[in-house]
Amino acid sequence: MKPIDHARDVIKNGYKKIDGMILDTFTASAVVQVYDQISESRADVLPKLNKLNLKQLVNFTWRITK
């Protein structure tokens, strides 16, 4: 399962522990929003995002949103 799929699952079902990291709904929502916006505007970046693990994807999301 890809990290983005885990994030979408957390939005539907609540927080859960993934790879030793607890992902809450607030963080999962931010990750999904950033991912969806990038997929609409910069499809060439998606293969790079899909290679990131969950921790890297969350850190990337928070760097962009600041």
DSSP file (Angstrom, degrees, kcal/mol; ACC not computed):
  #  RESIDUE AA STRUCTURE BP1 BP2  ACC     N-H-->O    O-->H-N    N-H-->O    O-->H-N    TCO  KAPPA ALPHA  PHI   PSI    X-CA   Y-CA   Z-CA
    1    1 A M              0   0    0      0, 0.0     5,-0.0     0, 0.0     0, 0.0   0.000 360.0 360.0 360.0 133.4    0.0    0.0    0.0
    2    2 A K     >  -     0   0    0      1,-0.1     4,-1.9    51,-0.0     3,-0.4  -0.396 360.0-113.1 -75.0 154.9    1.4    3.4   -0.9
    3    3 A P  H  > S+     0   0    0      0, 0.0     4,-2.3     0, 0.0     5,-0.1   0.863 118.1  55.6 -57.0 -36.4    1.7    6.2    1.7
    4    4 A I  H  > S+     0   0    0      1,-0.2     4,-2.2     2,-0.2     5,-0.1   0.869 105.9  51.6 -66.4 -33.9   -1.0    8.2    0.0
    5    5 A D  H  > S+     0   0    0     -3,-0.4     4,-2.0     2,-0.2    -1,-0.2   0.882 108.5  51.0 -68.1 -38.0   -3.4    5.2    0.2
    6    6 A H  H  X S+     0   0    0     -4,-1.9     4,-2.2     2,-0.2    -2,-0.2   0.913 109.8  50.8 -61.9 -42.3   -2.7    5.0    4.0
    7    7 A A  H  X S+     0   0    0     -4,-2.3     4,-1.8     1,-0.2    -2,-0.2   0.910 109.7  48.9 -64.0 -42.2   -3.4    8.7    4.3
    8    8 A R  H  X S+     0   0    0     -4,-2.2     4,-1.5     1,-0.2    -1,-0.2   0.877 110.8  51.6 -64.3 -36.4   -6.8    8.3    2.5
    9    9 A D  H  X S+     0   0    0     -4,-2.0     4,-2.8     1,-0.2     5,-0.2   0.883 107.0  52.8 -66.4 -39.2   -7.6    5.3    4.8
   10   10 A V  H  X S+     0   0    0     -4,-2.2     4,-2.4     1,-0.2    -1,-0.2   0.878 105.5  54.7 -64.8 -37.3   -6.8    7.4    7.9
   11   11 A I  H  < S+     0   0    0     -4,-1.8    -1,-0.2     1,-0.2    -2,-0.2   0.899 115.5  39.3 -62.1 -39.5   -9.2   10.1    6.7
   12   12 A K  H  < S+     0   0    0     -4,-1.5    -2,-0.2     1,-0.1    -1,-0.2   0.887 131.4  23.2 -76.0 -40.4  -12.0    7.5    6.4
   13   13 A N  H  < S-     0   0    0     -4,-2.8    -3,-0.2     1,-0.3    -2,-0.2   0.426 106.6-108.3-114.9  -0.3  -11.3    5.4    9.5
   14   14 A G     <  -     0   0    0     -4,-2.4    -1,-0.3    -5,-0.2    -2,-0.1  -0.314  59.9 -23.6  95.5 176.6   -9.4    7.6   11.9
   15   15 A Y        +     0   0    0     -2,-0.1     2,-0.3    -4,-0.1     9,-0.2  -0.106  60.9 171.3 -62.6 155.9   -5.8    7.5   13.1
   16   16 A K  E     -A   23   0A   0      7,-1.4     7,-2.7     5,-0.1     2,-0.6  -0.980  36.8-101.2-158.2 164.0   -3.6    4.5   12.9
   17   17 A K  E     +A   22   0A   0     -2,-0.3     2,-0.4     5,-0.2     5,-0.3  -0.795  38.2 179.4 -93.4 124.1    0.0    3.4   13.4
   18   18 A I  E >   -A   21   0A   0      3,-3.4     3,-1.7    -2,-0.6    -2,-0.0  -0.988  68.1 -17.6-129.5 122.1    1.9    2.9   10.1
   19   19 A D  T 3  S-     0   0    0     -2,-0.4    -1,-0.1     1,-0.3     3,-0.1   0.858 128.9 -50.7  52.3  40.6    5.6    1.8   10.0
   20   20 A G  T 3  S+     0   0    0      1,-0.2     2,-0.4    -3,-0.0    -1,-0.3   0.565 120.9 105.5  78.4   8.7    6.1    2.8   13.6
   21   21 A M  E <   -A   18   0A   0     -3,-1.7    -3,-3.4     2,-0.0     2,-0.6  -0.976  67.3-133.4-124.8 132.8    4.5    6.3   13.1
   22   22 A I  E     -A   17   0A   0     -2,-0.4     2,-0.6    -5,-0.3    -5,-0.2  -0.755  19.7-160.4 -87.0 123.6    1.1    7.4   14.2
   23   23 A L  E     -A   16   0A   0     -7,-2.7    -7,-1.4    -2,-0.6     2,-0.1  -0.919   7.6-160.9-106.9 118.2   -0.8    9.2   11.5
   24   24 A D     >  -     0   0    0     -2,-0.6     4,-2.3    -9,-0.2     5,-0.2  -0.439  30.8-107.1 -93.3 171.0   -3.7   11.4   12.6
   25   25 A T  H  > S+     0   0    0      2,-0.2     4,-2.4     1,-0.2     5,-0.2   0.837 115.6  55.8 -69.4 -33.4   -6.5   12.7   10.5
   26   26 A F  H  > S+     0   0    0      2,-0.2     4,-1.9     1,-0.2    -1,-0.2   0.948 112.9  40.8 -63.5 -48.8   -5.3   16.3   10.4
   27   27 A T  H  > S+     0   0    0      2,-0.2     4,-2.5     1,-0.2    -2,-0.2   0.910 114.7  52.3 -66.1 -42.7   -1.9   15.3    9.0
   28   28 A A  H  X S+     0   0    0     -4,-2.3     4,-2.4     1,-0.2    -1,-0.2   0.897 108.6  51.2 -61.0 -40.4   -3.4   12.8    6.6
   29   29 A S  H  X S+     0   0    0     -4,-2.4     4,-2.3     2,-0.2    -1,-0.2   0.908 110.3  48.7 -63.7 -41.9   -5.8   15.4    5.3
   30   30 A A  H  X S+     0   0    0     -4,-1.9     4,-2.4     2,-0.2     5,-0.2   0.913 111.0  50.5 -63.7 -42.9   -3.0   17.8    4.7
   31   31 A V  H  X S+     0   0    0     -4,-2.5     4,-2.6     1,-0.2    -2,-0.2   0.924 112.2  46.8 -61.3 -45.4   -1.0   15.1    2.9
   32   32 A V  H  X S+     0   0    0     -4,-2.4     4,-2.7     2,-0.2     5,-0.2   0.899 111.6  50.9 -66.3 -40.8   -3.9   14.2    0.6
   33   33 A Q  H  X S+     0   0    0     -4,-2.3     4,-2.2     2,-0.2    -2,-0.2   0.931 113.4  44.3 -63.5 -45.0   -4.7   17.8   -0.2
   34   34 A V  H  X S+     0   0    0     -4,-2.4     4,-2.4     2,-0.2     5,-0.2   0.931 114.5  49.9 -64.2 -45.3   -1.1   18.6   -1.2
   35   35 A Y  H  X S+     0   0    0     -4,-2.6     4,-2.4    -5,-0.2    -2,-0.2   0.916 112.0  47.5 -60.0 -45.0   -0.8   15.4   -3.1
   36   36 A D  H  X S+     0   0    0     -4,-2.7     4,-1.5     2,-0.2    -1,-0.2   0.891 111.6  50.0 -66.0 -39.9   -4.1   16.1   -5.0
   37   37 A Q  H  X S+     0   0    0     -4,-2.2     4,-1.8    -5,-0.2     5,-0.3   0.901 112.8  46.9 -66.0 -39.7   -3.1   19.7   -5.8
   38   38 A I  H  X S+     0   0    0     -4,-2.4     4,-3.3     1,-0.2     7,-0.2   0.896 108.7  55.1 -68.0 -38.8    0.3   18.5   -7.2
   39   39 A S  H  < S+     0   0    0     -4,-2.4    -1,-0.2    -5,-0.2    -2,-0.2   0.827 110.5  46.7 -65.4 -29.7   -1.3   15.8   -9.2
   40   40 A E  H  < S+     0   0    0     -4,-1.5    -1,-0.2    -5,-0.1     3,-0.2   0.871 126.6  25.2 -76.7 -37.9   -3.6   18.3  -10.9
   41   41 A S  H  < S+     0   0    0     -4,-1.8     2,-0.2     1,-0.2    -2,-0.2   0.790 131.4  28.7-101.0 -30.3   -0.9   20.9  -11.7
   42   42 A R    ><  +     0   0    0     -4,-3.3     3,-1.8    -5,-0.3     4,-0.5  -0.595  56.5 163.9-135.3  72.2    2.4   19.0  -11.9
   43   43 A A  G >  S+     0   0    0      1,-0.3     3,-0.7    -2,-0.2    -1,-0.1   0.739  73.3  69.5 -63.2 -22.4    1.9   15.4  -13.0
   44   44 A D  G 3  S+     0   0    0      1,-0.2    -1,-0.3     2,-0.1     4,-0.3   0.700  95.7  54.2 -69.5 -17.6    5.6   15.1  -13.8
   45   45 A V  G X> S+     0   0    0     -3,-1.8     4,-1.9    -7,-0.2     3,-0.8   0.655  84.7  86.1 -88.8 -17.6    6.4   15.2  -10.0
   46   46 A L  H <> S+     0   0    0     -3,-0.7     4,-2.6    -4,-0.5     5,-0.2   0.863  81.9  56.9 -57.3 -41.8    4.1   12.3   -9.1
   47   47 A P  H 3> S+     0   0    0      0, 0.0     4,-0.7     0, 0.0    -1,-0.3   0.884 109.0  48.4 -58.6 -34.4    6.6    9.5   -9.7
   48   48 A K  H X4 S+     0   0    0     -3,-0.8     3,-0.5    -4,-0.3     4,-0.5   0.900 111.8  48.7 -69.7 -40.6    9.0   11.2   -7.3
   49   49 A L  H >< S+     0   0    0     -4,-1.9     3,-1.1     1,-0.2    -1,-0.2   0.874 106.3  56.9 -66.4 -36.2    6.2   11.6   -4.6
   50   50 A N  H 3< S+     0   0    0     -4,-2.6    -1,-0.2     1,-0.2    -2,-0.2   0.716 101.4  57.9 -69.1 -19.7    5.2    8.0   -5.0
   51   51 A K  T << S+     0   0    0     -4,-0.7    -1,-0.2    -3,-0.5    -2,-0.2   0.637  87.5  97.7 -82.7 -14.8    8.7    6.8   -4.2
   52   52 A L  S <  S-     0   0    0     -3,-1.1     2,-0.1    -4,-0.5    -3,-0.0  -0.434  72.4-129.2 -74.6 146.1    8.7    8.6   -0.8
   53   53 A N     >  -     0   0    0     -2,-0.1     4,-2.4   -51,-0.1     5,-0.2  -0.342  36.8 -92.7 -82.3 177.5    7.9    6.7    2.4
   54   54 A L  H  > S+     0   0    0      1,-0.2     4,-2.4     2,-0.2     5,-0.2   0.907 124.2  50.1 -61.8 -44.6    5.3    8.0    4.7
   55   55 A K  H  > S+     0   0    0      1,-0.2     4,-2.3     2,-0.2    -1,-0.2   0.914 112.7  47.2 -61.8 -42.6    7.6   10.0    7.0
   56   56 A Q  H  > S+     0   0    0      1,-0.2     4,-2.4     2,-0.2    -1,-0.2   0.887 111.4  51.5 -65.4 -39.1    9.2   11.7    4.0
   57   57 A L  H  X S+     0   0    0     -4,-2.4     4,-2.2     2,-0.2    -2,-0.2   0.891 110.7  48.1 -66.1 -39.2    5.8   12.5    2.5
   58   58 A V  H  X S+     0   0    0     -4,-2.4     4,-2.3     2,-0.2    -2,-0.2   0.924 112.3  48.5 -66.8 -44.2    4.6   14.1    5.7
   59   59 A N  H  X S+     0   0    0     -4,-2.3     4,-2.0     1,-0.2    -2,-0.2   0.905 111.3  50.7 -62.1 -41.2    7.8   16.1    6.1
   60   60 A F  H  X S+     0   0    0     -4,-2.4     4,-1.9     1,-0.2    -1,-0.2   0.913 109.6  51.3 -60.4 -43.9    7.5   17.3    2.4
   61   61 A T  H  X S+     0   0    0     -4,-2.2     4,-2.1     1,-0.2    -2,-0.2   0.921 110.5  46.9 -61.3 -45.5    3.8   18.3    3.1
   62   62 A W  H  X S+     0   0    0     -4,-2.3     4,-0.9     1,-0.2    -1,-0.2   0.839 109.6  54.2 -70.2 -31.6    4.7   20.4    6.2
   63   63 A R  H  < S+     0   0    0     -4,-2.0    -1,-0.2    -5,-0.2     3,-0.2   0.892 111.9  45.1 -66.6 -37.3    7.6   22.1    4.3
   64   64 A I  H  < S+     0   0    0     -4,-1.9    -2,-0.2     1,-0.2    -1,-0.2   0.879 111.2  52.0 -72.4 -37.9    5.2   23.1    1.5
   65   65 A T  H  <        0   0    0     -4,-2.1    -1,-0.2     1,-0.3    -2,-0.2   0.643 360.0 360.0 -78.8 -13.5    2.4   24.3    3.8
   66   66 A K     <        0   0    0     -4,-0.9    -1,-0.3    -3,-0.2    -2,-0.1   0.515 360.0 360.0 -74.0 360.0    4.6   26.6    5.9
